[in-house]
Structure formats: C-alpha cells, structure tokens
Amino acid sequence: MATKSNAPQSDAQPVVIESAAASAPAAAERPLSLGMQVNVVVAEGVVLINNETGARFAPGTPTPQTVTPTLLRRRDDGDLTIAP
C-alpha cells in the first residue's frame, strides 16, 4: 500500500528578495560607528552647515567629518554621501 505525503505540492519558484544593502554602493556598505572619521560629499545644490567648523560644506568636495547622529541623518536624507 502506498502512502500519501501531507506536504503541499507546488510548482512555484522561490522568490528572491534583494536587500537594500546588496544594491547600495560599496561606501555605504562600510559599517559606520559614532566617532569614526570619514570623508563626506555634499550634493550639488544642497546647502549644509558643517557642525564641526560652522562653515558651509563645498558641494562636490570630499570633506573629513566625524560620524555623529546628525551626519547619519543627513546621509539617510540624501543630503550627503560617504566618500569611498
């Protein structure tokens, strides 16, 4: 006598979900820690004040910065990027 499996039978293919980290640029994949030194680049047309110097960031110019909650928020908002 043959036994029947209770496991569902399906022809569906597995779904591959790409994470945001997998599609992000290499610089964004680098883990950032508060207090760490990085170079940031402000997008063209964005006016941001550098909290470390009190001056404006020069758009398109890599500028050394300390990672702070403000820097992380500005990165998440798209106002600046972490330079490689």
CNS distance restraints for C-alpha pairs under 8 A (distance, minus, plus):
assign (resid  18 and name CA) (resid  22 and name CA) 6.52 0.50 0.50
assign (resid  18 and name CA) (resid  23 and name CA) 7.41 0.50 0.50
assign (resid  19 and name CA) (resid  23 and name CA) 6.89 0.50 0.50
assign (resid  20 and name CA) (resid  24 and name CA) 6.17 0.50 0.50
assign (resid  21 and name CA) (resid  28 and name CA) 7.90 0.50 0.50
assign (resid  21 and name CA) (resid  29 and name CA) 6.45 0.50 0.50
assign (resid  24 and name CA) (resid  28 and name CA) 6.26 0.50 0.50
assign (resid  24 and name CA) (resid  29 and name CA) 6.83 0.50 0.50
assign (resid  25 and name CA) (resid  29 and name CA) 6.73 0.50 0.50
assign (resid  26 and name CA) (resid  30 and name CA) 6.90 0.50 0.50
assign (resid  26 and name CA) (resid  84 and name CA) 7.66 0.50 0.50
assign (resid  27 and name CA) (resid  82 and name CA) 6.24 0.50 0.50
assign (resid  27 and name CA) (resid  83 and name CA) 6.55 0.50 0.50
assign (resid  27 and name CA) (resid  84 and name CA) 5.15 0.50 0.50
assign (resid  28 and name CA) (resid  82 and name CA) 6.74 0.50 0.50
assign (resid  32 and name CA) (resid  36 and name CA) 6.89 0.50 0.50
assign (resid  32 and name CA) (resid  67 and name CA) 7.21 0.50 0.50
assign (resid  33 and name CA) (resid  67 and name CA) 6.66 0.50 0.50
assign (resid  34 and name CA) (resid  66 and name CA) 7.51 0.50 0.50
assign (resid  34 and name CA) (resid  67 and name CA) 4.95 0.50 0.50
assign (resid  34 and name CA) (resid  68 and name CA) 5.42 0.50 0.50
assign (resid  34 and name CA) (resid  69 and name CA) 7.44 0.50 0.50
assign (resid  35 and name CA) (resid  66 and name CA) 5.48 0.50 0.50
assign (resid  35 and name CA) (resid  67 and name CA) 5.17 0.50 0.50
assign (resid  35 and name CA) (resid  68 and name CA) 6.57 0.50 0.50
assign (resid  36 and name CA) (resid  66 and name CA) 5.56 0.50 0.50
assign (resid  36 and name CA) (resid  67 and name CA) 5.31 0.50 0.50
assign (resid  37 and name CA) (resid  64 and name CA) 6.76 0.50 0.50
assign (resid  37 and name CA) (resid  65 and name CA) 5.68 0.50 0.50
assign (resid  37 and name CA) (resid  66 and name CA) 4.63 0.50 0.50
assign (resid  37 and name CA) (resid  67 and name CA) 6.27 0.50 0.50
assign (resid  38 and name CA) (resid  64 and name CA) 5.62 0.50 0.50
assign (resid  38 and name CA) (resid  65 and name CA) 5.45 0.50 0.50
assign (resid  38 and name CA) (resid  66 and name CA) 6.33 0.50 0.50
assign (resid  38 and name CA) (resid  67 and name CA) 6.96 0.50 0.50
assign (resid  38 and name CA) (resid  82 and name CA) 6.93 0.50 0.50
assign (resid  38 and name CA) (resid  83 and name CA) 7.46 0.50 0.50
assign (resid  39 and name CA) (resid  62 and name CA) 5.55 0.50 0.50
assign (resid  39 and name CA) (resid  63 and name CA) 5.05 0.50 0.50
assign (resid  39 and name CA) (resid  64 and name CA) 4.26 0.50 0.50
assign (resid  39 and name CA) (resid  65 and name CA) 5.87 0.50 0.50
assign (resid  39 and name CA) (resid  82 and name CA) 5.97 0.50 0.50
assign (resid  39 and name CA) (resid  83 and name CA) 5.27 0.50 0.50
assign (resid  39 and name CA) (resid  84 and name CA) 7.68 0.50 0.50
assign (resid  40 and name CA) (resid  61 and name CA) 7.98 0.50 0.50
assign (resid  40 and name CA) (resid  62 and name CA) 5.27 0.50 0.50
assign (resid  40 and name CA) (resid  63 and name CA) 5.25 0.50 0.50
assign (resid  40 and name CA) (resid  64 and name CA) 6.36 0.50 0.50
assign (resid  40 and name CA) (resid  65 and name CA) 6.74 0.50 0.50
assign (resid  40 and name CA) (resid  80 and name CA) 6.42 0.50 0.50
assign (resid  40 and name CA) (resid  81 and name CA) 5.55 0.50 0.50
assign (resid  40 and name CA) (resid  82 and name CA) 4.54 0.50 0.50
assign (resid  40 and name CA) (resid  83 and name CA) 5.22 0.50 0.50
assign (resid  41 and name CA) (resid  59 and name CA) 6.70 0.50 0.50
assign (resid  41 and name CA) (resid  60 and name CA) 5.51 0.50 0.50
assign (resid  41 and name CA) (resid  61 and name CA) 5.65 0.50 0.50
assign (resid  41 and name CA) (resid  62 and name CA) 4.77 0.50 0.50
assign (resid  41 and name CA) (resid  63 and name CA) 6.41 0.50 0.50
assign (resid  41 and name CA) (resid  80 and name CA) 5.45 0.50 0.50
assign (resid  41 and name CA) (resid  81 and name CA) 5.33 0.50 0.50
assign (resid  41 and name CA) (resid  82 and name CA) 6.39 0.50 0.50
assign (resid  41 and name CA) (resid  83 and name CA) 6.19 0.50 0.50
assign (resid  42 and name CA) (resid  46 and name CA) 6.73 0.50 0.50
assign (resid  42 and name CA) (resid  48 and name CA) 7.71 0.50 0.50
assign (resid  42 and name CA) (resid  57 and name CA) 6.73 0.50 0.50
assign (resid  42 and name CA) (resid  58 and name CA) 7.06 0.50 0.50
assign (resid  42 and name CA) (resid  59 and name CA) 4.87 0.50 0.50
assign (resid  42 and name CA) (resid  60 and name CA) 5.76 0.50 0.50
assign (resid  42 and name CA) (resid  61 and name CA) 7.21 0.50 0.50
assign (resid  42 and name CA) (resid  62 and name CA) 7.89 0.50 0.50
assign (resid  42 and name CA) (resid  79 and name CA) 6.13 0.50 0.50
assign (resid  42 and name CA) (resid  80 and name CA) 4.28 0.50 0.50
assign (resid  42 and name CA) (resid  81 and name CA) 6.54 0.50 0.50
assign (resid  43 and name CA) (resid  59 and name CA) 5.64 0.50 0.50
assign (resid  43 and name CA) (resid  60 and name CA) 6.13 0.50 0.50
assign (resid  43 and name CA) (resid  79 and name CA) 6.09 0.50 0.50
assign (resid  43 and name CA) (resid  80 and name CA) 5.78 0.50 0.50
assign (resid  43 and name CA) (resid  81 and name CA) 7.71 0.50 0.50
assign (resid  44 and name CA) (resid  59 and name CA) 5.15 0.50 0.50
assign (resid  44 and name CA) (resid  60 and name CA) 6.32 0.50 0.50
assign (resid  45 and name CA) (resid  59 and name CA) 7.29 0.50 0.50
assign (resid  46 and name CA) (resid  59 and name CA) 7.16 0.50 0.50
assign (resid  46 and name CA) (resid  79 and name CA) 6.64 0.50 0.50
assign (resid  47 and name CA) (resid  56 and name CA) 6.86 0.50 0.50
assign (resid  47 and name CA) (resid  57 and name CA) 7.11 0.50 0.50
assign (resid  47 and name CA) (resid  59 and name CA) 7.88 0.50 0.50
assign (resid  48 and name CA) (resid  56 and name CA) 5.67 0.50 0.50
assign (resid  48 and name CA) (resid  57 and name CA) 5.85 0.50 0.50
assign (resid  49 and name CA) (resid  54 and name CA) 6.07 0.50 0.50
assign (resid  49 and name CA) (resid  55 and name CA) 5.64 0.50 0.50
assign (resid  49 and name CA) (resid  56 and name CA) 4.39 0.50 0.50
assign (resid  49 and name CA) (resid  57 and name CA) 6.09 0.50 0.50
assign (resid  50 and name CA) (resid  54 and name CA) 5.29 0.50 0.50
assign (resid  50 and name CA) (resid  55 and name CA) 5.50 0.50 0.50
assign (resid  50 and name CA) (resid  56 and name CA) 5.62 0.50 0.50
assign (resid  50 and name CA) (resid  57 and name CA) 5.86 0.50 0.50
assign (resid  51 and name CA) (resid  55 and name CA) 7.73 0.50 0.50
assign (resid  52 and name CA) (resid  65 and name CA) 7.68 0.50 0.50
assign (resid  57 and name CA) (resid  61 and name CA) 7.93 0.50 0.50
assign (resid  57 and name CA) (resid  63 and name CA) 7.66 0.50 0.50
assign (resid  62 and name CA) (resid  83 and name CA) 6.58 0.50 0.50
assign (resid  66 and name CA) (resid  71 and name CA) 8.00 0.50 0.50
assign (resid  67 and name CA) (resid  71 and name CA) 5.90 0.50 0.50
assign (resid  67 and name CA) (resid  72 and name CA) 6.99 0.50 0.50
assign (resid  68 and name CA) (resid  72 and name CA) 6.35 0.50 0.50
assign (resid  69 and name CA) (resid  73 and name CA) 6.18 0.50 0.50
assign (resid  70 and name CA) (resid  74 and name CA) 6.14 0.50 0.50
assign (resid  71 and name CA) (resid  75 and name CA) 6.17 0.50 0.50
assign (resid  72 and name CA) (resid  76 and name CA) 6.14 0.50 0.50
assign (resid  73 and name CA) (resid  77 and name CA) 6.05 0.50 0.50
assign (resid  74 and name CA) (resid  78 and name CA) 6.27 0.50 0.50
assign (resid  74 and name CA) (resid  79 and name CA) 5.30 0.50 0.50
assign (resid  74 and name CA) (resid  80 and name CA) 6.08 0.50 0.50
assign (resid  75 and name CA) (resid  79 and name CA) 5.87 0.50 0.50
assign (resid  75 and name CA) (resid  80 and name CA) 5.04 0.50 0.50
assign (resid  75 and name CA) (resid  81 and name CA) 5.65 0.50 0.50
assign (resid  75 and name CA) (resid  82 and name CA) 7.57 0.50 0.50
